[in-house]
Amino acid sequence: MTTDTAARGKVELDLTGAEWLSGSQGRGEVQIAFVEGYIAMRDGTDPDGPALIFTPAEWRAFVLGARDGEFDLT
């Protein structure tokens, strides 16, 4: 079930049973899941911890920013 708390701008998804994917063949720390039209991202070393929830537009902006080096520390 999806709960959209529009007043706070947050979406809460039931991630029970989500299929988590890793970009580094299971060795990476970041995992993503596609659930109910949203993208969830979590720390694979802490699967019971919190997950960030992105809309498709937010995810696209994140991926494009990462490709462009927007988040590089140097």
Backbone hydrogen bonds in HBPLUS format (Angstrom, degrees):
<---DONOR---> <-ACCEPTOR-->    atom                        ^
c    i                          cat <-CA-CA->   ^        H-A-AA   ^      H-
h    n   atom  resd res      DA  || num        DHA   H-A  angle D-A-AA Bond
n    s   type  num  typ     dist DA aas  dist angle  dist       angle   num
A0003-THR N   A0012-GLU O   2.93 MM   9  5.15 168.6  1.95 154.7 158.3     1
A0012-GLU N   A0003-THR O   2.86 MM   9  5.15 168.8  1.88 153.3 157.1     2
A0005-THR N   A0010-LYS O   2.90 MM   5  5.35 148.8  1.99 161.8 170.8     3
A0008-ARG N   A0005-THR O   2.98 MM   3  5.72 140.1  2.14 120.0 129.0     4
A0009-GLY N   A0005-THR O   2.91 MM   4  5.93 122.5  2.25 137.3 151.5     5
A0010-LYS N   A0005-THR O   3.32 MM   5  5.35 150.9  2.41 136.7 132.4     6
A0018-ALA N   A0015-LEU O   3.00 MM   3  5.15 162.2  2.03 128.3 125.8     7
A0021-LEU N   A0032-ILE O   2.69 MM  11  5.23 164.2  1.71 153.5 158.9     8
A0032-ILE N   A0021-LEU O   2.85 MM  11  5.23 152.3  1.92 143.5 151.8     9
A0027-ARG N   A0024-SER O   3.03 MM   3  5.45 165.2  2.05 117.1 121.6    10
A0044-GLY N   A0029-GLU O   2.24 MM  15  4.59 161.0  1.28 155.1 155.7    11
A0031-GLN N   A0042-ARG O   2.92 MM  11  5.39 162.7  1.95 155.3 159.0    12
A0042-ARG N   A0031-GLN O   2.91 MM  11  5.39 157.5  1.96 149.4 156.0    13
A0033-ALA N   A0040-ALA O   2.89 MM   7  5.13 145.1  2.01 141.5 147.6    14
A0040-ALA N   A0033-ALA O   2.81 MM   7  5.13 169.4  1.82 157.7 161.0    15
A0035-VAL N   A0038-TYR O   2.97 MM   3  5.30 148.9  2.07 138.7 147.3    16
A0038-TYR N   A0035-VAL O   2.85 MM   3  5.30 163.0  1.88 123.2 129.1    17
A0039-ILE N   A0054-PHE O   2.98 MM  15  5.12 166.0  2.00 148.7 152.5    18
A0054-PHE N   A0039-ILE O   2.79 MM  15  5.12 160.9  1.83 152.5 159.1    19
A0041-MET N   A0052-LEU O   2.83 MM  11  5.13 150.7  1.92 147.1 155.5    20
A0052-LEU N   A0041-MET O   2.78 MM  11  5.13 156.3  1.84 157.4 157.5    21
A0046-ASP N   A0043-ASP O   2.92 MM   3  5.43 159.9  1.96 117.2 124.0    22
A0049-GLY N   A0046-ASP O   2.86 MM   3  5.33 163.4  1.89 121.8 127.1    23
A0059-TRP N   A0055-THR O   2.90 MM   4  6.12 163.5  1.92 160.0 164.6    24
A0060-ARG N   A0056-PRO O   2.96 MM   4  6.13 160.5  2.00 147.0 152.1    25
A0061-ALA N   A0057-ALA O   3.05 MM   4  6.27 160.8  2.08 146.4 151.2    26
A0062-PHE N   A0058-GLU O   2.93 MM   4  6.17 155.0  1.99 148.2 155.4    27
A0063-VAL N   A0059-TRP O   2.85 MM   4  6.11 168.4  1.87 159.1 161.2    28
A0064-LEU N   A0060-ARG O   2.90 MM   4  6.06 169.3  1.91 154.7 157.9    29
A0065-GLY N   A0061-ALA O   2.93 MM   4  5.99 153.7  2.00 142.1 149.8    30
A0066-ALA N   A0062-PHE O   2.89 MM   4  6.15 155.9  1.95 150.8 157.5    31
A0067-ARG N   A0063-VAL O   2.93 MM   4  6.19 158.2  1.98 151.1 157.0    32
A0068-ASP N   A0064-LEU O   3.01 MM   4  6.18 146.4  2.13 141.9 150.8    33
A0070-GLU N   A0065-GLY O   2.85 MM   5  5.04 151.6  1.93 161.1 154.8    34
A0069-GLY N   A0066-ALA O   3.15 MM   3  5.15 159.5  2.20 102.2 108.4    35
A0072-ASP N   A0069-GLY O   3.12 MM   3  5.22 167.5  2.14 110.7 114.6    36
